[in-house]
Amino acid sequence: MERRIGALPYLALAQLDYARLLAGGGARGGNRAQELLAECTQTARRLGMALVLTEATALGRRLKGATPLTRREREIAGLIGDGLSNRQIAEKFVLSERTVETHVRSMLAKLGLGNRTHVAAWVARGGLR
């Protein structure tokens, strides 16, 4: 229906949700989920829907068995989600602030996000699952 009426943002969201549902259905469901994610990713990229793009990419990687973030990046993402600054994260892990900045930049690139606020939103929506 979303496609018929031209509601592309809602189409991307519906494709993502349906792909999540199918992802639990074995190989056959995984194949269809990949097709939906490809369409969803294309639409989300075109419309600038960063969070949808990130979630679709992460689900696609999970279906392929790839982990998008390193262990340290996942830890840092969790702390960003908790509201910690780069300096506070560096102190917690006994790292330089510059090293944390590098991890954050890498994470943003891998997830296709624009800033720390998007990372916090991604974490809040269950991105670390």
N, C-alpha and C positions, 0 to 999 in steps of 0.2 A: 504494500500500500504506500509506504514512504517513497518508493521509487516512482510510482504512478503519479503522485501529487507533487513530486519534486522537492520533498523535504530531505535533502541530502544529509544534514547533520543527524537527523533521527534515523536515517538509513544506516549510517556508519555505526551508531550506537546499537541498533538492532542487530546488525551483522556481528558486532563484537559479542553481544550477549548470546546470540545463537551459537557462535563459534565456541564460547565457553561451555555451553550446554553440550555441544557435540564432542568436545574434547575428552569428555569422560566416557565416551561410547566406543572405545576401541579403535582399531585401524581404519575401519570404514568411516566412522564419525570423525576421526582425525584428518582424513583426506578432505572431507567436505569442510571441516573447520579451517583447514589451510586455504581452501578456495575463498571462503568468506573473509578470512583475515587479509588475503591479498586485495580483495575489493575494498574492504574497510580501510586498509592502510592507504590505498590510493586516494580514496575520498577524504580521509582525515588529513593527509598531506596537502591536498589541494585546498582544503578549507582552513588549514592552520589549526587543526584540533590536536594540540600537542599531547594532552593526556590520553586521548583515545588512541593516537598513534603510538604512544609509549606502551600502553597496555596491550594493544594488538601485536606489537613487535615482541613484547615479552612473552605473550601467550604462544606466538609462533615459534619462538626459540625453545620454549618448554616442550612444545609438541615435537620439535626436532631433537630434543635432548640437550640443548645448549643452555648454559647459564650465562646471562648477560653481564653480570657483575662479579668481580672477584669477592672473596670473603671480606677483605678489608673495606672495599667499596660498599658492601652491604652493611657492614658495621657502621660506617660513616653515614650512610643514608639513614639508618635508624636513629642516629644521634641528631642528624639534621631534622628529622621528623619530630624529635623531642625538643627542638628549638635551640640547640647548642650552636654557638658560633664556631668558626674555624679555629680560633685561638683556644676555646674550651675543649674542642675535640683533640687538638694537638696536645694539650696538657694531659688529657685523659689517656692517650695512647703513647705519650712520651715521644712525640714526633715534632718536627718543625712545622710551623704554620704553613710554610711553602709546600711541604709534602702533602698536607691535607688539601691545600688548594689544587694541587695536581690531581689528587684522587677525585675531588669534586668535579674538576673539568672533564676528566675521563668519564666519570659517571654521567654527566650531562650529555656528553657526545654519544655514549652508548645507548642512553635512553631517549635521545632526541628531545631533551628538555632544554628550556631557556635559562632557568635560574633555580636558586635554592628553594624558592617558594613552590615551584613545580615539583621539586624532589619531595618536599614535605607533604604536598597533596598526594603524590604518587604513593608514598609510604602510608598515609592515612587511608587510602583506598585499597590497601592490602598488597601493594607492589612487592613487598618482601616475602610473600608467601612462597 
